[in-house]
Amino acid sequence: MRTEDPARQISTAVLVIGTGGSGLRAAIELAEHGIDVLVVGKRPKADAHTTLAAGGINAALATMDPEDSWQQHAADTITESYLLADPVTVQTVTEHAAESIADLERWGMAFARERDGRISQRFFGAHTYRRTAFAGDYTGLELQRTLVGRAAELAVPVLDSVYITRLLVRDNVIFGAYGFDLRDGTRHTIHADAVILACGGHTRIWRHTSSRRDENTGDAFRLAVEAGGRIRDPELVQFHPSGLLEPEDSAGTLVSEAARGEGGILRNALGERFMARYDPDRMELSTRDRVALAAYTEIKEGRGTPRGGVWLDVSHLPRTQIMQRLPRVYQTLMELQLLDITTTPVEIAPTAHYSMGGVWVRAEDHSTDVVGLYAVGEAASGLHGANRLGGNSLIELLVYGKIVGRAAAAYSNRLLAQQRCPAAISDAREEIDAMLCARGSQTVRYLQRAVRNLMTEHAGVIRDEDGLNVGLEKLDDVEAQLSDIAVHPDIAGFHDLAHAFDLKSGILAARATLEAARERRETRGCHNRSDHPDLDERLRVNLVWSAPGQIEHEAIADIPHDISARMREVSSAGKLVE
């Protein structure tokens, strides 16, 4: 075993992996409490995935509807989760949401406002009241800008071209992470008292996904599991109804549900307004999971468009309305397809959009099974259950970013010493060395496509036991080829090495998803089993995956009465669905 380590040595109290909203919010909290923190990520911080969130952020501010309350927000969230959301997590987010909005106001976020200065709030689907604050249809972009600015004011150091390949653990206690610079391959050994995973979900392992290239590849899943953590509800993935089909390198790019909220109509290849078959009362304003299932069914039954989608049409709306209310949708279609939505319908299909499951965490502080390791944002689990309430993802990352930052600070402050493990560092170094020596016959990109194809075919909107088993067999074949890949860094950087680790993450995330989807023999929210079409009350549990073939059923806490008393199904009629 080699003992010398050429890696750059860095020490910090808390390491945050991920430069999106959840990572930056945690880092801001740490910096405000005087804790040494370092943020690393594989994307530029100004262009993290958070910037893609369009519609809004939830908090029961009651600026528009005085009757609203955090208890009603909690009730709506649990109802929409099909009773799989953790009540403690839900209460934590909804009760502290207004406080997080106040933080953003203090840091200068430009919310849309009423003439009297109140923050504007609008309806989203399945909300009882108007509680979604927004900044046009660029809410995530403005949120990220605000957090980047606050982090800069606090001089939070950010390394946004470092890829973390492994967490460093000794006797189930975290002591840092290992990785490399995407530009020149320089290794980094980062020693830390605590580590926060804020590196997103796993929706890139489907062929059509709203995630951008090389984002949300399951990094958090693999890092956590290899360190000794577990994954909760990986099978619960939200499919957005309206993803683009072309161009190929942008397949899955979202057409905001604001297009349906403004009056857009869905038609199949026969010209039929097909939502009349699936939800005649709410039509296009039905909930996201139902619209996605309807579109998928139309396509599968042969009524889809030539490219395998359905038509979304807003051309009957006044041009001024489209330009004022859907500017981002208009601009996106012009840039990607030279298509004018004011005159021409858009071809769309369901696309993997959001990981509602994630790393197993404790509700009180988002700590994991590994001492000193935390997870936050889409990397974590607990809030969304089997269907995410629109607008909840951004508020979750703020509330728990703050909580996790404080928890990691307290943990670091009470440590008397930090035990390191040279063998763990050596293993991480040798893993990269082995990858760099790989000169096999298989290309990483080809195998990544194979994973996306099998997940789309066998673990998409509709699943069944036979298909899931076939998917697992195909995944075995892909994994067997890992030993025959070729990795070729070049003058442009070490991105090919990163893709190889992305592939490893994708394979682990796919296996967890397929096995949990097979185990959940019911239809609940986003999870549709054609061979088990009914909801099974015995499966009102969380599925916790720790390794191949190892799944536990985890009981869900009781819902407090002041929340359960307010629970009812909320109509989306006349409301923006997002």
Summary of the structure (lengths in Angstrom):
residues: 578
radius of gyration: 22.8
end to end distance: 53.4
largest distance: 70.1
contacts: 2183
relative contact order: 0.18
helix: 40%
strand: 20%
